[in-house]
Amino acid sequence: MQRVAVLSLHTSPLAQPGVGDGGGMNVYVRELVSALAHAGVDCTTYTRATSREAAREIHIEPNHKVVHIDAGDFDLNKGELFGVVPEFTDKVLDHITGNGGTDLVHANYWLSGLSGHLLKHELDVPLVSTFHTFARVKALGGDPESQLREQSETEIIGCSDAICVSCTEEERQFVDLYGNPPGKIEIVAPGVEHAFFAPGDKGGARRALELGSGPVLLFVGRIQPLKGVDVAVKSLAALGRRDATLLIVGGASGEEGHTEMDRVSALIDEHGLGDQVRFVPPQPHHILSTYYRAADVVLVPSRSESFGLVALEAAACGTPVVANAVGGLLTIVEHGRTGYLVADRQPDVFARHIDTILTDPHVAQRMSAAAAERARHYTWGFAAARLRRTYSDLTSRDRVVCK
């Protein structure tokens, strides 16, 4: 049986998406590790403890456990986590060596990659890295990261035996910005849990959420500049329909989260949309399917998006998506067939496409069916199978040597 140490230093796969730094990466790690465990891979996920009450080890299911590592104060913000990487790494190393070792380390995000880099050499095992976001890609979208992060990512790339990307567009961006890495590039597309995310009764979903019969637009995600909540609000204003409601499901995230919330609230007041916008606290992941089914259109106006799980989950529920034409969204949304892609996040163009979906039932129905059909090709089981092949290949060949 393969044994894999999964690193998720900065956010726990058990955390509520939409709260703090919790988002698509939480879902990705939790669901992918679960699928690997079902396929017979022995997975231990290491994450930093953020409360005294957290159990040291939580056995989720056979072959799948989460270990909370004490590293620094519980309430550190994301910007302070670089300083606890050595402590986190030492304690993960102690746990691995005290529990029979591991065959491979799989790091998620650059902070985990720093730890994975050290563990690769200490344990003499392969390193797989999934960055989820890249500093240079974020900079292209107007969200520059620190020089420390960019330098760290370059070092991790130079040591990784395999780098997982979510789609061909992310692979293209990676090669354009970082060149060909010494290790392999593997495309491992995320999946969707079709038992939860599937087409359903829109009327029933709306009754459950106490929504009326008017048009419903939906934004799901953390409230931070990167995610573009302001574009969703401006699109509602440009739509010019007083019977439309915009649901914003998510909470403030990161150092700019509360500032962004204030800015979006001021924007709502400026456009006189106070009675048309409804803020909803972050929801348990499986409950989001009710929101997707209740919506006529899901908006994904992120500045950059390596994949876009929200767009995939919406599609699986048969809800058309209007999204910014970046990153993985170029793969998930098929323009004119499952939804629409908008260059440069233009609210008036968003509004025009939203209006087409709302006013032409034939377009809406056709897109709904096409989106659900396209989403059926994305499963966590398939992602796990791709990853298992990668793991097996890496453990049987020479590893990348850091320069």
ABEGO torsion letter per residue (X at the ends): XBBBBBBBAABBAABBBGBEABBAAAAAAAAAAAAAAAAGBBBBBBBBBABAABBABBBABBGBBBBBBBBEBAABBAAAAAAAAAAAAAAAAAAAAAAGEBABBBBBEAAAAAAAAAAAAAAGBBBBBBAGBBAAAAAAAGBBBBAAAAAAAAAAAAABABBBBABAAAAAAAAAAAEBBABBBBBBBBBBBAAABBBBBAAAAAAAAGBBABBBBBBBEBBBAAAGAAAAAAAAAAAGBAABBBBBBEBBBEAAAAAAAAAAAAAAAAAGAAAABBBBBBBBAAAAAAAAAABABBBBABABBAAGAAAAAAAAAGBBBBBBBBEAAAAABBBGAAEBBBBGGBAAAAAAAAAAAAABAAAAAAAAAAAAAAAAABBAAAAAAAAAAAAAAAAABBBBBBX
